[in-house]
Amino acid sequence: MDTTWQLVAVLVGRLIFAAVFLMAVAFKVTDMNSTAGYIAMAGFPAPLLLAWLAAIFECLLVVCFLTGAYFSEAALLAGVYVVFLAFAFHGPARWEGNQAEFGFFVDHFTFLAGLLFAAAHGPGRILTLRRRLIGRA
C-alpha cells in the first residue's frame, strides 16, 4: 500500500514531466521559425516540418503525463526522444570549447533516468486514466 507522500510524489513527478514538455511546446509555438532554424543548424532536412512534429509529439506527451493514460509508453517514448535530443543537439561534436554543452548533454540522461523509473512504476493511483499497452493489468 502506498503512503500519502508516495502518492503525492508520483503525482508531482507527473506534473513536472508535463510542465517540462509543455514549456518546450510553448517555446516552439512562440517562435517556430527559430526552432526550425536550430533544427536546420543541426543538419536536419525539412526543419519547419520537424519542428511542428516535435511540438505535436510533445503535446501528446503532456496529455499522457497529465492523465496517466498510456503513461509508461509515453515515458519510454519520451526517454528515446530525450536521448535523441542529447546526441543531436548537445553531442560530443559540440563539447570542444564549450563545457556547457557537455552539461546539457548529461542533463538529458538524468531526465532519462526519471522517465525510465516512471515508466517502470506507472502513473500512480491519483488522477489516472487506466489505459496502457504495456505493464500491469
C-alpha positions in Angstrom: 0.0 0.0 0.0 1.4 3.4 -1.0 1.7 6.1 1.7 0.3 9.6 1.2 3.7 11.0 0.5 4.3 8.4 -2.2 1.0 9.1 -3.9 1.7 12.8 -3.8 5.3 12.4 -5.0 4.2 10.4 -8.1 1.6 13.0 -8.9 4.1 15.8 -8.6 6.5 13.9 -10.7 3.9 13.5 -13.5 3.2 17.3 -13.2 6.9 18.1 -13.6 7.2 15.9 -16.7 4.2 17.5 -18.2 5.4 21.0 -17.3 8.8 20.4 -18.9 7.3 19.3 -22.2 4.6 22.0 -22.1 7.4 24.6 -21.8 9.2 23.0 -24.7 5.9 23.2 -26.8 5.4 26.9 -25.7 8.9 27.8 -26.8 8.4 26.1 -30.2 5.0 27.6 -30.9 6.1 31.1 -29.7 8.8 31.2 -32.4 8.5 28.2 -34.7 10.9 29.7 -37.2 13.7 29.9 -34.6 13.1 26.3 -33.6 13.3 25.4 -37.3 16.5 27.3 -37.6 18.0 25.5 -34.7 17.0 22.2 -36.2 18.5 23.3 -39.6 21.8 24.2 -37.9 22.0 20.7 -36.6 21.8 19.5 -40.2 18.3 18.0 -40.4 16.2 18.3 -43.5 12.7 19.9 -43.5 13.3 21.8 -40.3 9.9 23.5 -40.1 8.1 20.2 -40.5 10.3 18.6 -37.9 9.7 21.5 -35.5 5.9 21.1 -35.9 6.1 17.3 -35.5 8.2 17.8 -32.3 5.6 20.2 -30.9 2.8 17.8 -31.7 4.7 14.9 -30.1 5.4 16.9 -27.0 1.7 17.9 -26.7 0.8 14.2 -26.8 3.4 13.5 -24.1 1.8 16.3 -21.9 -1.6 14.8 -22.3 -0.3 11.3 -21.3 1.6 12.7 -18.3 -1.3 14.7 -17.1 -4.0 12.0 -17.5 -1.9 8.9 -16.8 -3.2 7.3 -20.0 -0.6 5.3 -21.8 1.8 6.7 -19.2 4.5 4.0 -19.3 4.5 4.0 -23.1 4.8 7.8 -23.2 7.6 7.8 -20.6 9.6 5.3 -22.7 9.0 7.3 -25.9 10.0 10.5 -24.1 13.1 8.7 -23.0 14.1 7.8 -26.5 13.3 11.3 -27.6 15.4 12.9 -24.9 18.4 10.7 -25.8 18.0 11.6 -29.4 17.9 15.3 -28.5 21.0 14.9 -26.3 23.1 13.5 -29.2 21.5 15.6 -32.0 21.8 19.0 -30.3 24.4 18.6 -27.5 26.5 15.6 -28.6 30.3 15.2 -28.5 30.9 17.3 -31.6 29.7 20.3 -29.6 31.8 19.8 -26.4 35.1 21.2 -27.6 35.5 24.6 -26.2 32.1 24.6 -24.6 31.7 22.8 -21.3 28.1 23.9 -21.0 27.2 21.7 -24.0 28.6 18.7 -22.1 26.4 19.7 -19.1 23.3 19.9 -21.3 24.2 16.5 -22.8 24.5 14.9 -19.3 21.3 16.6 -18.1 19.3 14.7 -20.7 20.5 11.4 -19.1 19.3 12.4 -15.7 15.9 13.2 -17.3 16.1 9.8 -19.0 16.7 8.1 -15.6 13.5 9.7 -14.2 11.5 8.7 -17.3 12.7 5.1 -17.1 11.8 5.0 -13.4 8.4 6.4 -14.1 7.8 4.0 -17.0 8.6 1.1 -14.7 6.4 2.2 -11.8 3.5 3.7 -13.7 1.4 6.9 -13.1 0.2 6.1 -9.6 -3.4 5.9 -8.4 -4.3 9.5 -8.2 -6.0 11.2 -11.2 -5.1 8.4 -13.6 -6.9 7.0 -16.6 -6.2 3.3 -16.7 -5.1 3.0 -20.4 -2.0 1.1 -21.4 -0.4 -1.1 -24.0 2.4 -2.4 -21.7 2.7 -3.0 -18.0 0.5 -4.4 -15.3 -3.1 -5.3 -16.0 
